[in-house]
Amino acid sequence: MSPIIMFIGGNHLQQPAINEARRRGLLVLVVDGRRDCAVASSVDYMECVSLTDLPSIERIARTYGIIGALTLEEDTLPAVCHINEMLKLPSQGTGIAQAVTDKAVMRQCLVNHQVSCPIFYKIETEDEYGSAADIIREGIQHKPYITKPSDRRGSIGTMKVESFDQFDAAVQYARKAARNGKILVEEFIEGEEYGAQGFSVDGEMAYCFVSHKTVSSNLRTIGHAFPAALPEHQEIAVREECRKALKCLGIKNGPSTIDIRVNQEGKPYILEVGARIGGTRLPQLIELYSGFDYLGMTISQSCGYKVTHARQHHLPTAGLLLHYDRPGTVKRVNSYSYLLNQYRPIDYRIKIKQGTRLSVDEYYGYVIFTGDNAKSAEKQCASFMQDVKKCIVV
């Protein structure tokens, strides 16, 4: 019988990794709270259990005799860490679950180890709210702030605060999204936003792919372009802060996704670190750009197989998601097939139809281009999506 790998969570984000695991001859077990989850029809074994019920997930893992557990979902990272530690399976690091899922804990760890990150304030109690409000009331005259829930991925519940009269509403918005009741308020770093996708082996950051980000008006990451086209000394500084961040958080093996801002003086600031593969089609973009099989290496690490890989090439690559900054309803979708002939993207998907109710929290497709340089690939993505949106009447 083939070895079994467990995926915790049945979100559609898991599908590419599930496909890769099966391509490598592994049997796939998925546990999720819904038996009809997005990936249910494509796996070998499906078990329905609450994703917070760690004893039940552990019992299932032992029953199936899994050789590894992983997730591409941030919300289920604590369960993966628990299973790997309890069953003594290959893990990304011991005791990392809280530090990589609670931004308040993460930020304090970064500060304690002199990793460059924005000044921040935690709000959990009324006293902490009052103290933060006093600081923001004074500081907002000189710089904006960002409010965000401490335990949600991406930009869910995040707002930019540019005047003090926005502060309370921003905190309440973040509080509604926060599961653990904790809010982070941080100084907004003026500058460009970048991402880094790391891969660690035996306690060292073996690979680090730095990209330029495209960010929507509501602060969601909707695109990446490789390479980042930073000056060499700035890219070296970005990589060094990433290395220090992974080290202090205890991420010793496997993938990591890191959000970075580089200020106008060229100094990098670490915003967030996740112990998982990033979304936004990043594995596909990285493989096109460098030849690095990100999904395959992650599965190998999770199963305890030897991880060896060398980059093969550098092909400037960019990807962009189809995203809407405002809610609405799609009235009509006109044909966009002529755009495919005109632009000839490397890959694309548009999953939208008449009657679709648009949400600012969802994505409705993607496009990928390569080019002579990252900027030209990025521009092709933006131009294609702009023209696609003209075919979608909202």
Backbone hydrogen bonds in HBPLUS format (Angstrom, degrees):
<---DONOR---> <-ACCEPTOR-->    atom                        ^
c    i                          cat <-CA-CA->   ^        H-A-AA   ^      H-
h    n   atom  resd res      DA  || num        DHA   H-A  angle D-A-AA Bond
n    s   type  num  typ     dist DA aas  dist angle  dist       angle   num
A0027-LEU N   A0003-PRO O   2.88 MM  24  6.07 177.2  1.88 165.9 165.9     1
A0067-ILE N   A0004-ILE O   2.88 MM  63  6.05 160.8  1.92 169.6 172.7     2
A0005-ILE N   A0027-LEU O   2.91 MM  22  6.29 161.5  1.95 172.3 173.0     3
A0029-LEU N   A0005-ILE O   2.96 MM  24  6.10 169.2  1.97 159.8 160.4     4
A0006-MET N   A0068-GLY O   2.91 MM  62  6.24 173.5  1.91 156.7 157.1     5
A0070-LEU N   A0006-MET O   3.00 MM  64  6.53 151.4  2.09 161.4 170.3     6
A0007-PHE N   A0029-LEU O   2.76 MM  22  6.18 161.3  1.79 165.0 171.6     7
A0031-VAL N   A0007-PHE O   3.13 MM  24  6.61 156.2  2.19 163.7 169.8     8
A0008-ILE N   A0070-LEU O   3.26 MM  62  6.50 156.0  2.32 151.9 159.0     9
A0009-GLY N   A0031-VAL O   2.82 MM  22  5.80 159.0  1.87 167.3 174.5    10
A0014-GLN N   A0011-ASN O   3.04 MM   3  5.86 162.9  2.07 123.7 127.8    11
A0015-GLN N   A0012-HIS O   3.05 MM   3  5.41 154.3  2.12 111.2 118.7    12
A0018-ILE N   A0014-GLN O   2.97 MM   4  6.14 157.5  2.02 158.3 165.1    13
A0019-ASN N   A0015-GLN O   2.89 MM   4  6.10 162.6  1.92 159.0 162.9    14
A0020-GLU N   A0016-PRO O   3.02 MM   4  6.28 153.5  2.10 142.2 149.5    15
A0021-ALA N   A0017-ALA O   2.87 MM   4  6.10 156.6  1.92 148.6 154.8    16
A0022-ARG N   A0018-ILE O   3.03 MM   4  6.27 163.3  2.06 152.6 156.3    17
A0023-ARG N   A0019-ASN O   2.93 MM   4  6.12 148.4  2.03 141.6 151.2    18
A0024-ARG N   A0020-GLU O   3.05 MM   4  6.29 135.6  2.25 140.4 151.3    19
A0024-ARG N   A0021-ALA O   3.14 MM   3  5.16 130.3  2.40  93.6 106.7    20
A0026-LEU N   A0021-ALA O   3.09 MM   5  5.50 159.8  2.13 153.1 147.6    21
A0025-GLY N   A0022-ARG O   3.00 MM   3  5.09 161.3  2.04 107.9 111.3    22
A0044-ASP N   A0028-VAL O   3.03 MM  16  5.27 133.5  2.26 133.6 147.5    23
A0045-TYR N   A0028-VAL O   2.98 MM  17  6.31 152.2  2.06 157.6 156.9    24
A0030-VAL N   A0045-TYR O   2.97 MM  15  6.34 158.1  2.02 147.4 151.9    25
A0047-GLU N   A0030-VAL O   2.95 MM  17  6.32 162.6  1.98 162.1 165.9    26
A0032-ASP N   A0047-GLU O   3.14 MM  15  6.66 151.9  2.22 158.9 167.5    27
A0049-VAL N   A0032-ASP O   2.93 MM  17  5.69 148.3  2.03 124.0 133.0    28
A0040-ALA N   A0037-CYS O   3.15 MM   3  5.40 164.4  2.18 115.3 120.2    29
A0042-SER N   A0039-VAL O   2.98 MM   3  5.60 162.4  2.01 124.2 130.0    30
A0053-ASP N   A0050-SER O   3.08 MM   3  5.26 161.6  2.12 107.6 113.4    31
A0054-LEU N   A0052-THR O   3.08 MM   2  5.66 127.3  2.37 104.8  90.0    32
A0057-ILE N   A0053-ASP O   3.08 MM   4  6.38 160.4  2.12 155.2 161.4    33
A0058-GLU N   A0054-LEU O   2.86 MM   4  6.00 158.8  1.90 152.6 158.7    34
A0059-ARG N   A0055-PRO O   2.92 MM   4  6.15 153.4  1.99 142.8 150.2    35
A0060-ILE N   A0056-SER O   2.99 MM   4  6.25 158.3  2.04 148.4 153.5    36
A0061-ALA N   A0057-ILE O   2.93 MM   4  6.17 159.5  1.97 148.7 154.5    37
A0062-ARG N   A0058-GLU O   2.97 MM   4  6.24 158.5  2.02 151.8 156.7    38
A0063-THR N   A0059-ARG O   2.94 MM   4  6.13 156.0  1.99 146.7 153.9    39
A0064-TYR N   A0060-ILE O   3.05 MM   4  6.29 158.6  2.09 154.3 158.2    40
A0065-GLY N   A0061-ALA O   3.06 MM   4  6.08 124.6  2.38 134.8 149.0    41
A0066-ILE N   A0061-ALA O   3.40 MM   5  5.83 163.9  2.43 154.2 158.2    42
A0065-GLY N   A0062-ARG O   3.21 MM   3  5.01 136.3  2.42  91.9 104.2    43
A0077-LEU N   A0074-GLU O   3.19 MM   3  5.36 169.0  2.20 111.4 114.2    44
A0080-VAL N   A0076-THR O   3.17 MM   4  6.52 157.9  2.22 151.7 158.0    45
A0081-CYS N   A0077-LEU O   2.90 MM   4  6.14 167.9  1.92 162.5 165.2    46
A0082-HIS N   A0078-PRO O   2.96 MM   4  6.14 156.7  2.02 143.8 150.4    47
A0083-ILE N   A0079-ALA O   2.96 MM   4  6.20 167.7  1.98 153.9 156.1    48
A0084-ASN N   A0080-VAL O   2.98 MM   4  6.13 173.3  1.98 158.1 160.0    49
A0085-GLU N   A0081-CYS O   3.01 MM   4  6.10 154.1  2.08 145.5 152.6    50
A0086-MET N   A0082-HIS O   2.87 MM   4  5.99 167.6  1.89 157.0 160.8    51
A0087-LEU N   A0083-ILE O   2.94 MM   4  5.90 160.4  1.98 152.2 157.0    52
A0089-LEU N   A0084-ASN O   2.80 MM   5  4.60 147.7  1.90 135.2 143.7    53
A0088-LYS N   A0085-GLU O   3.32 MM   3  4.95 153.7  2.40  92.5 100.0    54
A0252-LYS N   A0092-GLN O   2.58 MM 160  5.43 146.0  1.69 166.7 177.1    55
A0253-ASN N   A0092-GLN O   3.12 MM 161  4.36 148.7  2.22 119.7 121.8    56
A0100-VAL N   A0096-ILE O   3.10 MM   4  6.22 144.2  2.24 161.2 170.9    57
A0101-THR N   A0098-GLN O   3.29 MM   3  5.31 158.0  2.34 102.4 108.9    58
A0102-ASP N   A0098-GLN O   2.94 MM   4  5.63 140.5  2.09 154.3 157.2    59
A0106-MET N   A0102-ASP O   2.90 MM   4  6.15 165.2  1.93 156.2 161.2    60
A0103-LYS N   A0150-SER O   2.64 MM  47  4.66 169.7  1.65 148.0 146.3    61
A0107-ARG N   A0103-LYS O   2.81 MM   4  5.85 167.2  1.82 145.7 149.1    62
A0108-GLN N   A0104-ALA O   3.14 MM   4  6.28 159.3  2.18 142.2 147.8    63
A0109-CYS N   A0105-VAL O   3.02 MM   4  6.24 153.0  2.10 147.5 155.0    64
A0110-LEU N   A0106-MET O   2.94 MM   4  6.30 155.8  1.99 152.4 159.3    65
A0111-VAL N   A0107-ARG O   2.89 MM   4  6.18 161.6  1.92 152.9 157.5    66
A0112-ASN N   A0108-GLN O   2.88 MM   4  6.07 161.4  1.92 147.1 152.5    67
A0113-HIS N   A0109-CYS O   3.17 MM   4  6.37 133.0  2.40 140.4 151.5    68
A0113-HIS N   A0110-LEU O   3.20 MM   3  5.28 136.0  2.40  96.6 108.4    69
A0115-VAL N   A0110-LEU O   2.89 MM   5  4.98 172.0  1.90 152.5 149.8    70
A0114-GLN N   A0111-VAL O   3.12 MM   3  5.13 162.6  2.15 114.9 113.4    71
A0270-ILE N   A0116-SER O   2.80 MM 154  6.07 176.9  1.80 146.8 145.7    72
A0187-GLU N   A0119-ILE O   3.00 MM  68  5.75 157.8  2.05 162.8 169.3    73
A0121-TYR N   A0185-VAL O   2.70 MM  64  5.13 143.6  1.83 148.9 160.7    74
A0185-VAL N   A0121-TYR O   2.87 MM  64  5.13 156.3  1.92 152.2 159.3    75
A0123-ILE N   A0183-ILE O   2.81 MM  60  4.96 161.7  1.84 148.2 150.3    76
A0183-ILE N   A0123-ILE O   2.91 MM  60  4.96 157.4  1.96 140.5 147.8    77
A0129-TYR N   A0125-THR O   2.95 MM   4  6.27 149.3  2.04 144.6 153.8    78
A0130-GLY N   A0126-GLU O   2.92 MM   4  6.19 159.7  1.96 149.9 154.6    79
A0131-SER N   A0127-ASP O   2.94 MM   4  6.21 160.4  1.98 150.1 155.4    80
A0132-ALA N   A0128-GLU O   2.94 MM   4  6.05 164.6  1.96 146.9 151.3    81
A0133-ALA N   A0129-TYR O   2.84 MM   4  5.99 159.3  1.89 150.5 156.9    82
A0134-ASP N   A0130-GLY O   3.07 MM   4  6.28 154.3  2.14 145.6 151.4    83
A0135-ILE N   A0131-SER O   3.22 MM   4  6.53 154.9  2.29 145.1 151.4    84
A0136-ILE N   A0132-ALA O   2.85 MM   4  6.09 165.3  1.87 159.3 163.5    85
A0137-ARG N   A0133-ALA O   2.86 MM   4  5.89 158.0  1.91 147.7 153.8    86
A0139-GLY N   A0135-ILE O   2.82 MM   4  5.98 169.5  1.84 153.7 157.4    87
A0140-ILE N   A0136-ILE O   2.79 MM   4  5.45 158.6  1.84 150.8 152.0    88
A0142-HIS N   A0139-GLY O   2.87 MM   3  5.65 165.6  1.89 125.0 129.8    89
A0143-LYS N   A0139-GLY O   3.19 MM   4  6.38 144.2  2.32 146.0 156.1    90
A0188-PHE N   A0144-PRO O   3.08 MM  44  5.44 169.6  2.09 132.4 129.5    91
A0145-TYR N   A0161-VAL O   2.96 MM  16  5.08 158.7  2.00 143.2 150.3    92
A0161-VAL N   A0145-TYR O   2.70 MM  16  5.08 172.5  1.71 152.5 155.2    93
A0146-ILE N   A0186-GLU O   2.82 MM  40  5.29 157.0  1.87 154.2 161.7    94
A0186-GLU N   A0146-ILE O   2.90 MM  40  5.29 160.3  1.93 150.8 157.4    95
A0147-THR N   A0159-MET O   2.96 MM  12  5.45 162.8  1.99 156.6 162.3    96
A0159-MET N   A0147-THR O   3.01 MM  12  5.45 153.4  2.08 149.4 156.3    97
A0148-LYS N   A0184-LEU O   2.95 MM  36  5.33 148.9  2.05 151.0 158.4    98
A0184-LEU N   A0148-LYS O   2.79 MM  36  5.33 171.7  1.79 168.9 171.7    99
A0150-SER N   A0182-LYS O   3.05 MM  32  5.60 161.5  2.08 144.6 141.2   100
A0156-ILE N   A0153-ARG O   3.36 MM   3  6.42 165.0  2.39 151.0 152.3   101
A0158-THR N   A0155-SER O   3.09 MM   3  5.14 155.9  2.15 132.7 127.7   102
A0166-GLN N   A0163-SER O   2.98 MM   3  5.70 164.0  2.00 121.8 126.9   103
A0167-PHE N   A0164-PHE O   3.00 MM   3  5.21 157.5  2.05 110.3 117.5   104
A0170-ALA N   A0166-GLN O   3.02 MM   4  6.15 153.3  2.09 152.8 161.1   105
A0171-VAL N   A0167-PHE O   2.95 MM   4  6.24 155.9  2.01 154.9 161.2   106
A0172-GLN N   A0168-ASP O   2.95 MM   4  6.22 162.4  1.98 153.1 158.0   107
A0173-TYR N   A0169-ALA O   2.93 MM   4  6.08 151.0  2.01 143.0 151.1   108
A0174-ALA N   A0170-ALA O   3.01 MM   4  6.25 158.3  2.06 145.8 151.1   109
A0175-ARG N   A0171-VAL O   2.81 MM   4  6.01 153.8  1.88 148.1 156.5   110
A0176-LYS N   A0172-GLN O   3.04 MM   4  6.23 149.7  2.13 145.4 151.3   111
A0177-ALA N   A0174-ALA O   3.08 MM   3  5.29 128.5  2.36  99.4 112.8   112
A0178-ALA N   A0174-ALA O   2.97 MM   4  6.17 133.6  2.19 145.3 159.1   113
A0192-GLU N   A0262-VAL O   3.17 MM  70  5.52 131.3  2.42 158.4 152.6   114
A0262-VAL N   A0192-GLU O   2.95 MM  70  5.52 163.4  1.98 160.9 166.2   115
A0213-LYS N   A0193-GLU O   3.11 MM  20  5.67 165.6  2.14 146.0 142.8   116
A0194-TYR N   A0260-ILE O   2.81 MM  66  5.09 171.5  1.82 147.4 150.2   117
A0260-ILE N   A0194-TYR O   2.93 MM  66  5.09 160.4  1.97 158.0 151.8   118
A0195-GLY N   A0211-SER O   2.92 MM  16  5.14 158.4  1.97 138.4 144.6   119
A0211-SER N   A0195-GLY O   2.77 MM  16  5.14 164.2  1.80 148.7 153.2   120
A0196-ALA N   A0258-ILE O   2.90 MM  62  5.03 147.6  2.01 144.7 150.3   121
A0258-ILE N   A0196-ALA O   2.85 MM  62  5.03 157.5  1.90 155.6 161.1   122
A0197-GLN N   A0209-PHE O   2.93 MM  12  5.13 157.1  1.98 136.4 142.5   123
A0209-PHE N   A0197-GLN O   3.00 MM  12  5.13 168.0  2.01 134.4 137.0   124
A0198-GLY N   A0256-SER O   2.86 MM  58  4.90 143.8  1.99 132.3 142.0   125
A0256-SER N   A0198-GLY O   3.02 MM  58  4.90 134.5  2.23 134.9 128.9   126
A0199-PHE N   A0207-TYR O   2.99 MM   8  5.07 139.6  2.16 141.4 136.7   127
A0206-ALA N   A0199-PHE O   2.85 MM   7  5.82 129.7  2.10 138.5 151.2   128
A0207-TYR N   A0199-PHE O   3.10 MM   8  5.07 151.2  2.19 143.3 148.5   129
A0200-SER N   A0254-GLY O   2.85 MM  54  5.07 162.8  1.88 139.7 140.3   130
A0254-GLY N   A0200-SER O   2.84 MM  54  5.07 132.6  2.07 150.5 135.5   131
A0201-VAL N   A0204-GLU O   2.86 MM   3  5.47 155.6  1.92 158.8 160.9   132
A0204-GLU N   A0201-VAL O   3.19 MM   3  5.47 162.9  2.22 112.3 117.6   133
A0203-GLY N   A0252-LYS O   2.85 MM  49  3.90 160.8  1.89 130.5 129.8   134
A0212-HIS N   A0225-ALA O   2.96 MM  13  5.18 155.8  2.02 147.7 150.0   135
A0225-ALA N   A0212-HIS O   2.90 MM  13  5.18 135.5  2.10 142.3 154.5   136
A0214-THR N   A0223-GLY O   2.91 MM   9  4.66 155.8  1.97 123.7 123.1   137
A0222-ILE N   A0214-THR O   2.88 MM   8  5.68 165.2  1.91 155.5 160.3   138
A0216-SER N   A0220-ARG O   2.76 MM   4  5.17 163.9  1.79 150.3 153.2   139
A0219-LEU N   A0216-SER O   2.98 MM   3  5.18 142.9  2.12 120.0 117.0   140
A0321-LEU N   A0222-ILE O   2.68 MM  99  5.13 158.5  1.72 160.5 166.1   141
A0224-HIS N   A0319-GLY O   3.08 MM  95  5.57 144.0  2.21 142.0 152.5   142
A0319-GLY N   A0224-HIS O   2.92 MM  95  5.57 155.2  1.98 160.4 168.1   143
A0226-PHE N   A0317-THR O   2.70 MM  91  5.24 166.8  1.71 165.2 169.9   144
A0317-THR N   A0226-PHE O   2.87 MM  91  5.24 149.6  1.96 144.0 154.2   145
A0234-GLN N   A0231-PRO O   2.95 MM   3  5.37 125.1  2.26 109.8 124.3   146
A0235-GLU N   A0231-PRO O   3.00 MM   4  6.32 158.8  2.05 159.8 166.7   147
A0236-ILE N   A0232-GLU O   2.98 MM   4  6.20 156.4  2.04 150.5 157.0   148
A0237-ALA N   A0233-HIS O   3.11 MM   4  6.28 151.0  2.20 134.3 141.8   149
A0238-VAL N   A0234-GLN O   2.88 MM   4  6.18 153.5  1.95 149.2 156.4   150
A0239-ARG N   A0235-GLU O   2.95 MM   4  6.17 167.7  1.96 152.7 155.2   151
A0240-GLU N   A0236-ILE O   3.01 MM   4  6.20 151.1  2.09 144.3 152.4   152
A0241-GLU N   A0237-ALA O   3.08 MM   4  6.34 159.3  2.12 149.3 153.6   153
A0242-CYS N   A0238-VAL O   3.01 MM   4  6.26 155.2  2.07 150.0 157.6   154
A0243-ARG N   A0239-ARG O   2.87 MM   4  6.10 159.4  1.91 147.9 153.5   155
A0244-LYS N   A0240-GLU O   2.99 MM   4  6.23 163.6  2.01 150.7 154.4   156
A0245-ALA N   A0241-GLU O   2.92 MM   4  6.07 154.2  1.99 144.2 151.6   157
A0246-LEU N   A0242-CYS O   2.98 MM   4  6.23 168.6  1.99 160.1 161.1   158
A0247-LYS N   A0243-ARG O   3.06 MM   4  6.19 159.2  2.10 147.7 154.0   159
A0248-CYS N   A0244-LYS O   2.97 MM   4  6.16 165.6  1.99 151.5 154.6   160
A0249-LEU N   A0245-ALA O   3.04 MM   4  6.16 148.2  2.14 148.0 156.5   161
A0251-ILE N   A0246-LEU O   3.04 MM   5  5.21 146.7  2.16 154.4 155.6   162
A0250-GLY N   A0247-LYS O   3.24 MM   3  5.28 148.0  2.34  98.5 107.9   163
A0257-THR N   A0274-GLY O   2.87 MM  17  5.06 155.1  1.93 139.9 147.5   164
A0274-GLY N   A0257-THR O   2.79 MM  17  5.06 155.1  1.85 149.1 157.2   165
A0259-ASP N   A0272-GLU O   2.92 MM  13  5.17 161.8  1.95 143.6 149.4   166
A0271-LEU N   A0259-ASP O   2.79 MM  12  5.28 170.2  1.80 146.9 148.3   167
A0261-ARG N   A0269-TYR O   2.99 MM   8  5.25 157.0  2.04 146.5 154.0   168
A0269-TYR N   A0261-ARG O   2.72 MM   8  5.25 144.0  1.85 152.1 164.5   169
A0263-ASN N   A0267-LYS O   2.92 MM   4  5.42 158.8  1.97 150.3 146.2   170
A0266-GLY N   A0263-ASN O   2.86 MM   3  5.27 162.0  1.89 115.6 120.8   171
A0282-LEU N   A0279-GLY O   3.10 MM   3  5.75 152.8  2.18 117.3 124.4   172
A0285-LEU N   A0281-ARG O   3.05 MM   4  6.28 160.6  2.09 154.8 161.0   173
A0286-ILE N   A0282-LEU O   2.86 MM   4  5.97 167.4  1.87 161.9 164.1   174
A0287-GLU N   A0283-PRO O   3.03 MM   4  6.19 155.7  2.09 143.7 150.3   175
A0288-LEU N   A0284-GLN O   3.03 MM   4  6.22 158.4  2.08 147.8 153.6   176
A0289-TYR N   A0285-LEU O   2.89 MM   4  6.05 160.5  1.92 149.2 155.1   177
A0290-SER N   A0286-ILE O   2.83 MM   4  5.83 165.9  1.85 151.3 154.8   178
A0291-GLY N   A0287-GLU O   2.81 MM   4  4.40 136.9  1.99 114.3 126.8   179
A0315-LEU N   A0289-TYR O   2.76 MM  26  4.52 154.1  1.82 128.2 137.2   180
A0312-GLN N   A0290-SER O   2.99 MM  22  6.02 155.9  2.05 166.8 173.0   181
A0313-HIS N   A0290-SER O   3.22 MM  23  4.96 163.8  2.25 125.8 125.9   182
A0294-TYR N   A0292-PHE O   3.01 MM   2  5.68 123.6  2.34 109.4  93.4   183
A0297-MET N   A0293-ASP O   2.88 MM   4  6.04 162.5  1.91 157.9 162.7   184
A0298-THR N   A0294-TYR O   3.00 MM   4  6.14 151.9  2.08 145.0 152.8   185
A0299-ILE N   A0295-LEU O   2.98 MM   4  6.26 160.5  2.02 154.7 159.3   186
A0300-SER N   A0296-GLY O   2.96 MM   4  6.17 159.9  2.00 147.1 153.0   187
A0301-GLN N   A0297-MET O   2.93 MM   4  6.14 160.9  1.97 146.0 150.8   188
A0302-SER N   A0298-THR O   2.97 MM   4  6.18 159.0  2.02 147.1 153.0   189
A0303-CYS N   A0299-ILE O   3.05 MM   4  6.24 139.2  2.22 145.3 155.4   190
A0305-TYR N   A0300-SER O   2.86 MM   5  4.89 144.1  1.99 155.9 150.9   191
A0304-GLY N   A0301-GLN O   3.17 MM   3  5.15 156.2  2.23 101.4 108.8   192
A0371-GLY N   A0316-PRO O   3.13 MM  55  5.65 145.8  2.25 139.8 142.7   193
A0318-ALA N   A0369-PHE O   2.92 MM  51  5.56 158.4  1.97 167.8 170.1   194
A0369-PHE N   A0318-ALA O   3.00 MM  51  5.56 158.6  2.05 154.4 161.3   195
A0320-LEU N   A0367-VAL O   3.01 MM  47  5.55 153.4  2.08 153.9 161.8   196
A0367-VAL N   A0320-LEU O   2.94 MM  47  5.55 138.5  2.12 147.4 160.3   197
A0322-LEU N   A0365-GLY O   2.83 MM  43  4.91 163.3  1.86 121.9 123.2   198
A0364-TYR N   A0322-LEU O   2.81 MM  42  5.16 170.1  1.82 152.5 156.0   199
A0358-LEU N   A0328-GLY O   2.65 MM  30  5.07 150.9  1.73 148.6 156.7   200
A0330-VAL N   A0356-THR O   2.88 MM  26  5.27 162.7  1.91 149.8 155.4   201
A0355-GLY N   A0330-VAL O   2.76 MM  25  5.10 169.3  1.78 143.6 146.9   202
A0331-LYS N   A0393-VAL O   2.69 MM  62  5.49 148.7  1.78 148.3 158.9   203
A0332-ARG N   A0393-VAL O   3.28 MM  61  5.10 156.4  2.34 135.4 136.8   204
A0393-VAL N   A0332-ARG O   2.79 MM  61  5.10 159.4  1.83 160.3 164.5   205
A0334-ASN N   A0391-CYS O   2.74 MM  57  4.93 162.7  1.77 163.9 160.1   206
A0339-LEU N   A0336-TYR O   2.96 MM   3  5.45 141.0  2.12 110.3 121.1   207
A0340-LEU N   A0337-SER O   3.08 MM   3  5.32 131.0  2.33 101.8 114.0   208
A0342-GLN N   A0338-TYR O   3.01 MM   4  6.21 145.7  2.13 139.5 149.7   209
A0343-TYR N   A0339-LEU O   2.79 MM   4  5.86 168.8  1.80 153.6 155.6   210
A0344-ARG N   A0340-LEU O   2.87 MM   4  5.15 145.0  1.99 127.7 139.2   211
A0346-ILE N   A0368-ILE O   2.89 MM  22  5.52 139.9  2.06 152.0 160.4   212
A0368-ILE N   A0347-ASP O   2.85 MM  21  5.22 145.7  1.97 162.7 156.5   213
A0349-ARG N   A0366-TYR O   2.91 MM  17  5.36 150.1  2.00 150.9 148.4   214
A0366-TYR N   A0349-ARG O   2.79 MM  17  5.36 141.6  1.94 141.3 153.4   215
A0351-LYS N   A0364-TYR O   2.88 MM  13  5.25 164.1  1.91 135.7 140.5   216
A0356-THR N   A0353-LYS O   3.04 MM   3  5.69 163.2  2.07 141.2 142.1   217
A0362-GLU N   A0359-SER O   3.29 MM   3  5.51 170.3  2.30 110.4 112.1   218
A0377-ALA N   A0373-ASN O   3.20 MM   4  6.52 159.4  2.25 152.2 158.0   219
A0378-GLU N   A0374-ALA O   2.86 MM   4  6.03 155.3  1.92 149.9 157.3   220
A0379-LYS N   A0375-LYS O   2.92 MM   4  6.15 152.9  2.00 146.2 153.2   221
A0380-GLN N   A0376-SER O   3.04 MM   4  6.25 151.5  2.13 142.8 150.0   222
A0381-CYS N   A0377-ALA O   3.11 MM   4  6.38 156.7  2.16 146.1 151.7   223
A0382-ALA N   A0378-GLU O   3.08 MM   4  6.38 165.3  2.10 150.3 153.6   224
A0383-SER N   A0379-LYS O   2.90 MM   4  6.04 163.3  1.93 150.8 155.5   225
A0384-PHE N   A0380-GLN O   2.92 MM   4  6.02 163.4  1.95 150.3 154.9   226
A0385-MET N   A0381-CYS O   3.00 MM   4  6.22 172.0  2.01 157.2 158.9   227
A0386-GLN N   A0382-ALA O   2.96 MM   4  6.07 151.8  2.05 144.2 152.4   228
A0387-ASP N   A0383-SER O   3.06 MM   4  6.29 155.4  2.12 146.3 152.2   229
A0388-VAL N   A0384-PHE O   2.86 MM   4  6.16 152.0  1.94 150.5 159.5   230
A0389-LYS N   A0385-MET O   2.95 MM   4  6.10 159.2  1.99 146.8 151.5   231
A0390-LYS N   A0387-ASP O   3.18 MM   3  5.13 130.3  2.44  92.7 105.8   232
A0391-CYS N   A0388-VAL O   2.87 MM   3  5.26 142.7  2.01 107.5 118.9   233
A0392-ILE N   A0389-LYS O   3.12 MM   3  5.03 153.3  2.20  98.2 106.4   234
